[in-house]
């Protein structure tokens, strides 16, 4: 049975980008209809590592990351839950003097965007964090970074958007989207047809497929980040920990479990078609144990992966379509979109309502792939 609806803004996708945009648009009094093929936050937004970090991001992402950082501090007021967000600090480790020098270079870049980092050599680092192993040569601490529970965040934004009046349709697969010069028509497999003045493509790993329907080719490809969690252990590690080169990342939650990530799983571009890789997990876990020896005694109780969209330059597509007025994209965040997402939602809402945003996003233009300007 077909159903015909209208809204100011239609949103394809139900991840954290989409739900954040839906909430921001409702707070700006725009009617919103969000279409998600599965469940809100069940793909990349809900299965990622949960790092809420600015440190290590490319310089062009730092203005967006700084804007998002301010939103993260206000989660309970914004969405009604703290989503287990903790300002723990983010510690990036170096294995040798060359890597430590790269962290010092990055500190100089980041300071231009107001991001303050503390560089520590081996002796100071081992004294402050006695749980570190002897392979560490130094590190960089961003005290204001942290981590959160990804299984809670997108769901909280979705519920907040619903409370503010957004119409969220889960289990609704979008098949086609078109534009007649005035309005978008979005057709779904269950017979639902939506007409809207604006369309947000927040389809994650499926984002390029919808961009293609508007004549914009983007070389997006799926990735399957590998994650696992240990049994609860005595609380020891406070900061969210990474390493130069990204071989592993680890955080310990309040309950005592260690959550780790590293390497890639396997899968296909379909819901429920991903599998973690034990080989990747063992390789990353071995490296993690060298830097945090207590992990040698940890029992892994679960592993998982999910599907995310990535792009060759590791930068997202964010901003207006190069071919179609009223179409805005936000996809291809290459495994690093979790911290950025609350600001991405606000930026998308500003582009819809004000046709501009003060946050610099030119580096993320889809025109870099389509060749148009």
matplotlib code that plots the C-alpha trace (Angstrom):
import matplotlib.pyplot as plt

x = [0.0, 1.5, 1.8, 2.5, 4.1, 5.7, 8.3, 10.6, 13.6, 13.9, 17.0, 18.4, 20.1, 19.6, 23.1, 24.5, 25.0, 21.4, 19.9, 22.0, 20.8, 17.2, 17.4, 19.1, 16.5, 13.6, 15.2, 15.1, 11.4, 11.8, 9.6, 11.8, 11.2, 14.1, 14.3, 16.6, 16.8, 17.5, 17.7, 19.0, 22.6, 22.9, 25.6, 28.9, 27.5, 26.7, 29.6, 32.6, 35.3, 33.7, 36.7, 35.8, 39.0, 40.3, 44.0, 45.4, 42.8, 43.9, 44.1, 41.2, 39.0, 39.9, 37.4, 34.6, 36.1, 36.4, 32.7, 31.7, 33.7, 31.6, 28.4, 29.7, 30.0, 26.3, 24.9, 22.6, 20.9, 20.7, 19.6, 18.7, 21.7, 25.4, 25.8, 28.7, 30.7, 33.8, 36.5, 39.4, 42.1, 43.5, 47.0, 48.9, 52.0, 55.2, 57.5, 60.7, 62.2, 61.0, 57.3, 57.8, 59.0, 55.9, 53.7, 55.6, 55.1, 51.4, 51.2, 52.4, 49.7, 46.9, 47.8, 46.7, 43.2, 43.2, 43.9, 46.4, 48.6, 51.2, 54.2, 56.0, 59.2, 59.7, 60.6, 57.7, 55.2, 56.2, 56.0, 52.6, 51.2, 53.0, 50.9, 52.7, 55.3, 58.9, 58.5, 57.1, 59.4, 57.0, 53.5, 51.1, 48.2, 45.0, 43.5, 40.1, 39.4, 37.6, 35.3, 31.6, 29.4, 28.5, 25.6, 23.9, 24.8, 22.9, 19.9, 19.8, 20.0, 17.2, 15.0, 15.6, 14.8, 11.5, 10.7, 11.2, 8.8, 10.9, 9.2, 11.7, 10.9, 13.1, 13.0, 12.4, 14.7, 15.1, 15.3, 15.4, 15.6, 15.0, 14.6, 12.2, 13.6, 11.5, 11.1, 12.7, 10.8, 12.1, 10.6, 11.0, 10.6, 7.6, 5.6, 6.3, 6.8, 8.2, 8.3, 10.6, 12.2, 15.6, 17.3, 20.2, 22.2, 23.5, 23.6, 27.0, 28.6, 25.6, 26.1, 27.9, 25.1, 22.6, 25.1, 25.3, 21.5, 22.2, 25.1, 27.9, 30.5, 32.4, 34.9, 33.6, 34.3, 33.2, 35.5, 34.9, 36.7, 37.6, 36.6, 36.6, 36.0, 37.6, 36.2, 36.0, 39.3, 40.5, 40.3, 43.7, 43.8, 42.2, 42.9, 41.7, 44.9, 46.2, 49.5, 51.2, 50.2, 47.0, 48.0, 45.6, 43.4, 42.2, 40.0, 38.8, 35.3, 34.0, 32.9, 36.5, 36.2, 38.8, 37.5, 40.0, 40.2, 42.6, 42.7, 39.8, 37.0, 35.3, 31.9, 29.7, 27.7, 24.5, 23.0, 24.2, 26.8, 30.0, 32.3, 35.2, 38.6, 40.4, 43.7, 43.4, 42.4, 45.4, 47.9, 46.5, 46.1, 49.8, 50.9, 48.5, 50.0, 53.5, 52.4, 49.9, 51.2, 48.2, 46.2, 48.2, 46.0, 42.7, 40.0, 38.3, 34.6, 33.2, 34.3, 32.4, 32.6, 30.3, 30.3, 31.5, 32.2, 35.7, 37.2, 40.7, 41.9, 40.4, 38.3, 34.5, 32.1, 30.2, 28.3, 26.2, 25.7, 27.6, 24.7, 21.5, 20.2, 18.8, 20.8, 23.4, 25.8, 27.4, 29.1, 32.4, 33.9, 36.5, 36.1, 36.6, 33.1, 31.9, 33.3, 32.5, 28.8, 27.0, 28.7, 28.0, 24.3, 24.3, 26.2, 23.7, 20.8, 22.5, 23.0, 19.3, 18.0, 20.7, 22.3, 25.7, 27.7, 30.5, 32.4, 34.9, 34.0, 35.4, 38.0, 35.1, 33.4, 32.0, 33.4, 36.9, 35.7, 33.2, 35.5, 32.7, 32.9]
y = [0.0, 3.3, 6.3, 9.9, 12.4, 15.8, 17.5, 20.5, 18.2, 14.5, 12.6, 9.4, 7.5, 7.1, 7.3, 9.9, 12.5, 12.1, 12.1, 15.1, 16.9, 16.0, 17.3, 20.6, 21.1, 20.6, 23.1, 25.5, 24.7, 22.7, 19.6, 16.5, 13.0, 10.6, 7.3, 4.5, 1.0, -0.7, 0.9, 4.3, 4.0, 0.3, 0.7, 2.7, 5.1, 2.2, -0.2, 2.1, 2.3, 5.3, 7.6, 11.3, 12.8, 15.9, 15.0, 13.4, 14.8, 16.6, 20.3, 20.9, 18.9, 20.8, 23.7, 21.2, 19.1, 22.1, 23.0, 19.5, 19.3, 22.1, 20.2, 17.0, 18.9, 19.6, 16.2, 15.7, 19.0, 18.4, 14.7, 13.8, 11.4, 11.7, 8.5, 7.5, 10.3, 10.9, 13.6, 11.2, 12.7, 11.2, 9.9, 9.2, 7.1, 7.1, 4.1, 6.1, 9.5, 10.0, 9.3, 11.6, 14.4, 13.9, 14.5, 17.7, 18.9, 18.1, 20.1, 23.2, 22.7, 22.0, 25.1, 27.3, 26.0, 26.3, 22.7, 22.4, 19.3, 18.2, 16.4, 14.0, 12.0, 8.5, 9.2, 11.6, 9.4, 6.3, 8.2, 9.5, 6.3, 3.4, 0.9, 1.6, -0.9, -0.1, 0.1, 3.6, 6.5, 9.3, 10.6, 13.5, 14.2, 16.1, 16.5, 17.6, 14.6, 11.5, 8.6, 7.6, 4.6, 4.5, 2.2, 5.0, 8.2, 7.9, 6.4, 9.3, 11.8, 9.9, 9.9, 13.6, 14.4, 12.4, 14.3, 17.6, 16.3, 14.6, 11.8, 8.9, 5.8, 2.8, -0.3, 1.9, 1.4, 4.2, 3.0, 6.2, 9.9, 12.5, 16.3, 18.0, 21.5, 22.4, 19.4, 16.0, 12.8, 9.9, 6.5, 3.6, -0.1, -0.3, 2.1, 5.3, 8.3, 11.5, 14.9, 17.5, 20.9, 19.7, 16.4, 15.3, 12.3, 10.9, 7.3, 6.4, 3.6, 3.8, 7.6, 7.4, 5.3, 8.2, 10.8, 8.9, 9.3, 13.0, 12.7, 12.9, 10.1, 9.6, 6.7, 5.6, 2.1, 0.1, -0.6, -2.9, -1.7, -4.5, -4.1, -6.3, -6.0, -7.8, -8.9, -6.3, -5.8, -3.4, 0.2, 1.2, 3.1, 6.5, 8.1, 6.9, 5.6, 5.4, 5.1, 6.9, 5.0, 3.7, 0.0, -0.2, 1.9, 1.1, 2.6, 1.3, 2.0, 2.7, -0.9, -2.1, -3.6, -2.7, -1.8, -2.2, -1.7, -2.4, -3.8, -4.7, -7.2, -8.6, -8.1, -6.9, -3.7, -5.0, -5.0, -7.9, -9.0, -8.1, -10.3, -9.5, -10.9, -12.9, -12.6, -8.8, -8.9, -11.0, -8.8, -5.6, -7.2, -8.3, -4.8, -3.4, -5.8, -4.5, -1.0, -2.0, -5.2, -5.8, -6.7, -9.9, -11.4, -10.1, -12.4, -11.3, -11.8, -10.4, -9.0, -7.2, -5.1, -3.0, -1.2, 2.4, 4.4, 5.5, 7.8, 7.7, 10.9, 10.0, 13.1, 13.1, 14.5, 17.3, 20.2, 21.1, 19.0, 20.2, 19.4, 19.8, 22.8, 21.8, 18.5, 18.3, 15.4, 14.0, 10.7, 8.9, 9.8, 7.0, 5.6, 9.0, 10.6, 9.8, 12.9, 15.2, 14.1, 16.5, 19.5, 18.0, 17.9, 21.6, 22.5, 20.6, 22.4, 25.8, 25.0, 24.2, 27.1, 29.8, 28.5, 28.9, 28.0, 29.8, 26.5, 25.9, 22.8, 23.7, 20.9, 18.4, 19.5, 16.7, 18.8, 17.4, 14.2, 15.3, 18.0, 20.6, 23.8]
z = [0.0, -1.1, 1.2, 0.1, 2.5, 2.3, 4.4, 4.2, 4.4, 3.6, 5.0, 3.6, 6.4, 10.1, 11.5, 13.8, 11.0, 9.9, 13.4, 14.5, 11.4, 12.0, 15.6, 14.5, 11.7, 14.1, 16.5, 13.5, 12.9, 9.7, 9.1, 8.7, 7.4, 8.0, 6.1, 7.5, 5.9, 9.3, 12.7, 13.6, 14.6, 13.8, 11.1, 11.4, 14.1, 16.5, 15.9, 15.9, 18.6, 20.4, 20.5, 20.8, 19.7, 17.9, 18.2, 15.1, 12.7, 9.5, 10.0, 7.6, 10.0, 13.2, 12.9, 12.5, 15.3, 17.6, 17.0, 17.7, 20.9, 22.3, 21.5, 23.2, 26.5, 26.4, 25.5, 28.5, 27.8, 24.1, 23.9, 27.5, 28.1, 28.7, 26.5, 28.8, 27.4, 29.5, 29.1, 29.7, 27.6, 24.4, 24.6, 21.3, 21.7, 19.7, 19.3, 18.4, 18.1, 14.5, 15.5, 18.5, 16.2, 14.1, 17.2, 17.9, 14.3, 14.7, 17.9, 16.1, 13.4, 15.9, 18.1, 15.2, 15.6, 19.4, 20.2, 23.0, 23.2, 25.8, 24.5, 26.9, 26.6, 27.8, 31.4, 32.1, 30.2, 32.2, 35.4, 34.8, 33.3, 35.0, 33.2, 29.9, 28.6, 27.9, 24.1, 24.3, 23.4, 24.2, 23.6, 23.0, 25.4, 24.4, 27.8, 26.6, 24.3, 25.5, 24.6, 24.6, 24.1, 20.3, 20.9, 22.8, 21.0, 17.6, 19.4, 21.8, 18.9, 17.1, 20.2, 20.8, 17.2, 17.6, 20.8, 18.8, 16.1, 13.5, 11.6, 11.7, 9.6, 10.4, 8.3, 5.2, 2.3, -0.2, -3.8, -5.8, -5.4, -8.1, -8.5, -10.9, -10.5, -7.6, -5.3, -4.6, -4.8, -2.7, -3.4, -0.9, -1.3, 1.0, -1.2, 0.7, -1.5, 0.0, -1.6, 0.0, -0.9, 0.4, 0.5, 2.8, 1.7, 4.9, 3.7, 5.0, 3.0, 0.6, 0.1, -3.3, -4.7, -4.1, -5.3, -8.5, -9.0, -9.3, -11.7, -9.1, -9.1, -5.9, -5.5, -2.1, -0.9, 2.2, 5.1, 8.1, 11.2, 13.6, 17.3, 20.4, 24.1, 27.1, 30.4, 33.2, 34.9, 37.7, 36.5, 35.4, 32.1, 32.2, 28.7, 25.3, 23.8, 20.3, 18.5, 15.6, 12.5, 14.0, 14.6, 17.6, 19.9, 23.4, 26.1, 29.4, 30.4, 33.9, 34.3, 33.7, 30.3, 27.7, 24.3, 21.5, 17.8, 15.0, 11.5, 9.3, 9.3, 6.2, 4.6, 1.9, 1.5, 3.1, 6.6, 8.7, 6.1, 8.1, 10.1, 12.4, 11.6, 14.3, 12.4, 12.5, 16.1, 17.2, 15.3, 16.9, 20.3, 20.2, 19.6, 22.2, 24.8, 24.1, 25.1, 27.9, 29.3, 31.6, 28.5, 28.2, 30.9, 29.4, 28.2, 25.0, 25.3, 22.1, 18.7, 16.0, 13.0, 10.8, 7.5, 7.0, 3.9, 3.0, 0.3, -1.2, 0.5, 3.9, 3.8, 3.8, 1.3, 3.2, 1.7, -1.3, -4.4, -7.4, -9.7, -7.8, -5.7, -2.4, -2.2, 0.5, 1.2, 4.3, 3.8, 3.4, 6.8, 6.5, 10.0, 11.7, 11.8, 15.3, 17.0, 14.1, 13.7, 16.1, 14.3, 10.9, 11.8, 12.7, 9.5, 7.3, 9.1, 8.5, 4.8, 4.5, 6.4, 5.8, 2.6, 4.2, 7.3, 9.1, 9.6, 6.8, 4.8, 1.4, 1.6, 1.8, -1.4, -3.7, -6.6, -5.9, -7.4, -10.0, -11.5, -11.3, -9.2]

ax = plt.figure().add_subplot(projection="3d")
ax.plot(x, y, z, "-o")
ax.set_aspect("equal")
plt.show()
